[in-house]
Amino acid sequence: MEEQGKVFVIRPDTPLDIGRMSHDVKKIEGAYERGRADGLASLQRMLKWLESEEG
């Protein structure tokens, strides 16, 4: 669906170095910050994608 332009996906460029059950606060904070940065970096592309979907 992503290739068809039906969904907009925000994901890391490389795998995260953290498991789902991690208790390592530094890794959790790092994953959060990376996700936030990836989301902000994708914001303009997402807004453009949303505008094209409205038309």
Secondary structure, 3 states (H helix, E strand, C coil): CCCCCCCCCCCCCCCCCCCCCCCCHHHHHHHHHHHHHHHHHHHHHHHHHHHHHHC
